[in-house]
Amino acid sequence: MILIDPALREDLVTANHILAREGIVDGFGHVSARAGPGHFILARSMAPLLVTSDDILTFDLDGAECAGDARTPYLERFIHAEIYRARSDVHAIVHSHSPATIPFGTVKAVRLRPIYHMSAFLGLGTPVFEIRDVGGHATDMLIRNRPLGEALARDLGQSALVLMRGHGVTVVGSTLRQAVFRAAYTELNARIQSIAMGIGEVEYLNSAEAAAATTANDGQIERAWDLWRLKR
């Protein structure tokens, strides 16, 4: 039997609620946390705002539920399994259909770039996953198996996120709170960047600014988490 830290389980419930209340997820989307070297925790298939501690399931890195729970899992759990397999530094993952990010995965001539200090982690790169390259031209756009999850993880590389053309975005973090922070500020950056591009030529953070601001922000994540938690 795999024992899960109760505090981590409760933080995952909180993360689901924060992401829903901040408009990053709605009835769809999911967030997970690594709970050991070979497994992770993720809610059963349900709307994130409704998640309770009893809804949290444990999976191995093949995407198989570990305790024989018969409740329906998220179909796209392979996103989480394959990124955890590929990236030992990743301890939390948020997958969403974050509205403002969608255009940046579909408009080929425009990249999502860090426009202000709170989203400086975008300086690590914003790759776009093209599911047609792996699944052909007639998929349902969902990461429903290991090969698609592996391809997504490869395109993520060492970045903080990967945009998914015609689908959404997957954001990673070294902690659950960092992943939630990054998911929220990715959405905000996309909104602000879209506005700025409509005004005129945009001056983005350079690589040195992005690196310095990322370090500064990583020391302040608790401030945002504590505020968001109060909205539950």
C-alpha positions in Angstrom: 0.0 0.0 0.0 1.3 3.4 -0.9 1.1 6.0 1.9 0.4 9.5 0.8 1.3 12.5 3.0 -2.1 13.9 4.2 -0.7 17.5 3.9 0.2 16.9 0.2 -3.3 15.5 -0.4 -4.9 18.5 1.1 -2.7 20.9 -0.8 -3.8 19.1 -4.0 -7.4 19.7 -3.1 -6.6 23.3 -2.4 -4.8 23.6 -5.7 -7.8 22.3 -7.6 -10.0 24.9 -5.9 -7.6 27.8 -6.5 -7.2 27.0 -10.2 -11.0 26.9 -10.6 -11.6 30.1 -8.7 -8.9 31.9 -10.7 -10.4 30.8 -14.0 -7.6 28.6 -15.1 -9.7 25.5 -15.1 -13.5 25.1 -15.3 -15.4 21.8 -15.6 -12.2 20.5 -17.3 -8.5 20.5 -16.5 -6.5 18.8 -13.8 -3.6 19.2 -11.4 -1.3 16.5 -10.0 1.6 16.2 -7.5 4.4 13.7 -7.4 4.0 11.6 -4.3 7.1 9.4 -4.6 9.8 8.3 -7.1 7.3 6.2 -9.1 3.9 7.6 -8.5 1.7 10.7 -8.3 -1.6 11.8 -7.0 -4.5 13.2 -9.1 -8.2 13.5 -8.6 -10.7 11.1 -10.2 -12.3 12.5 -13.4 -14.5 15.4 -12.2 -14.7 19.2 -12.1 -11.8 20.6 -10.1 -13.8 22.9 -7.9 -15.7 19.9 -6.6 -12.6 17.8 -5.7 -12.4 16.6 -2.0 -9.7 14.6 -0.3 -11.7 11.4 -0.9 -11.5 12.0 -4.7 -7.7 11.8 -4.8 -6.3 8.7 -6.5 -2.7 7.4 -6.8 -1.1 6.5 -10.1 2.1 4.9 -11.2 4.2 6.3 -14.1 2.3 4.1 -16.6 -0.9 5.9 -15.7 -2.3 2.9 -13.8 -4.3 3.5 -10.6 -2.4 1.9 -7.8 -5.1 0.8 -5.3 -7.7 -0.9 -7.6 -10.1 2.0 -7.3 -12.9 1.6 -9.9 -13.8 5.2 -10.2 -13.2 6.8 -13.6 -9.7 8.5 -13.9 -8.9 11.5 -16.1 -8.4 10.2 -19.6 -5.3 12.5 -20.0 -3.5 11.2 -16.9 -0.7 10.3 -19.4 0.2 14.0 -19.6 1.2 13.7 -15.9 2.8 10.2 -16.0 5.1 10.9 -18.9 6.3 14.3 -17.8 7.1 12.9 -14.3 8.9 10.0 -16.1 10.9 12.5 -18.2 11.6 15.3 -15.7 12.8 14.3 -12.2 12.8 18.0 -11.2 9.0 18.3 -11.8 6.9 17.7 -8.7 3.6 19.1 -9.9 1.7 19.6 -13.2 -1.3 21.7 -14.2 -3.1 20.9 -17.4 -5.8 23.4 -18.5 -7.6 25.0 -21.3 -6.5 28.4 -20.0 -8.5 30.7 -22.4 -6.0 33.5 -23.1 -3.2 31.0 -23.9 -5.1 29.2 -26.7 -4.3 31.8 -29.4 -0.6 31.5 -28.7 -0.7 27.8 -29.6 -2.4 28.4 -32.9 -1.1 31.6 -34.3 2.2 30.6 -35.9 3.8 34.0 -36.2 3.4 35.0 -32.6 5.1 33.4 -29.5 4.1 33.7 -25.9 6.8 35.7 -24.3 7.4 37.2 -20.8 5.9 40.7 -20.9 6.3 41.4 -17.2 8.2 40.2 -14.2 5.5 38.0 -12.7 5.6 35.7 -15.7 9.4 35.8 -16.1 9.5 31.9 -16.0 8.2 32.1 -19.6 11.8 33.0 -20.5 12.6 29.3 -20.2 10.7 28.9 -23.5 7.2 28.4 -24.7 7.2 25.4 -27.1 4.1 24.4 -29.0 3.1 20.7 -29.2 1.6 19.7 -32.5 -0.4 16.5 -32.0 -0.6 15.8 -35.7 3.1 15.1 -35.8 2.5 12.1 -33.6 -1.1 11.1 -33.8 -1.9 12.0 -37.4 -4.6 14.3 -38.7 -7.7 12.8 -37.2 -7.1 12.7 -33.4 -9.6 14.1 -30.9 -6.7 16.4 -29.6 -6.5 14.5 -26.3 -3.4 12.9 -24.8 -5.1 9.6 -24.3 -2.1 7.2 -24.3 1.6 6.9 -23.5 3.0 7.7 -27.0 1.2 11.0 -27.1 2.3 11.7 -23.5 5.9 10.9 -24.3 5.8 13.2 -27.3 4.3 16.0 -25.2 7.0 15.6 -22.6 9.7 15.7 -25.3 8.4 19.0 -26.6 8.2 20.4 -23.1 11.9 19.8 -22.8 13.3 21.9 -19.9 10.6 24.7 -20.2 8.1 25.6 -17.6 5.2 24.9 -19.9 4.2 23.6 -23.3 1.3 25.0 -25.3 -0.9 22.5 -27.1 -2.2 23.6 -30.4 -6.0 23.6 -30.5 -6.2 22.3 -27.0 -4.6 24.2 -24.1 -1.4 24.3 -22.0 0.5 22.2 -19.6 2.5 23.9 -16.9 5.1 22.3 -14.5 6.7 23.2 -11.3 9.2 22.0 -8.7 6.4 22.3 -6.1 2.6 22.2 -6.3 2.5 25.9 -5.3 5.0 26.9 -8.0 3.0 25.0 -10.6 -0.3 26.8 -9.6 1.6 30.1 -9.5 2.9 29.6 -13.0 -0.4 28.4 -14.4 -2.1 31.6 -13.0 0.5 34.0 -14.3 0.8 32.3 -17.7 -2.9 33.1 -18.2 -2.4 36.7 -17.1 0.7 37.1 -19.3 -1.3 35.9 -22.3 -4.0 38.4 -21.6 -1.6 41.3 -21.2 0.5 40.3 -24.2 -2.6 40.2 -26.4 -3.6 43.7 -25.2 -0.1 45.1 -25.7 0.2 43.7 -29.2 -2.9 45.5 -30.1 -1.4 48.8 -28.9 1.9 48.7 -30.7 5.4 47.2 -30.7 6.1 45.3 -27.5 9.3 45.3 -25.4 9.6 41.9 -23.6 11.8 40.9 -20.8 15.3 39.9 -21.9 16.9 36.7 -20.8 18.8 38.2 -18.0 15.8 40.1 -16.6 13.7 36.9 -16.9 16.2 34.8 -15.0 16.6 37.4 -12.2 12.8 38.0 -11.9 12.1 34.2 -11.8 14.5 33.8 -8.9 12.9 36.7 -7.0 9.3 35.5 -7.6 10.1 31.9 -6.5 10.8 33.3 -3.1 7.4 35.0 -2.9 5.0 32.2 -4.1 3.5 31.8 -0.6 2.1 35.3 -0.7 0.0 34.4 -3.7 -0.9 31.0 -2.4 -2.1 32.4 0.9 -4.3 34.9 -0.8 -5.8 32.5 -3.3 -6.5 29.9 -0.5 -8.7 32.5 1.2 -11.0 32.5 -1.8 -11.9 28.8 -1.4 
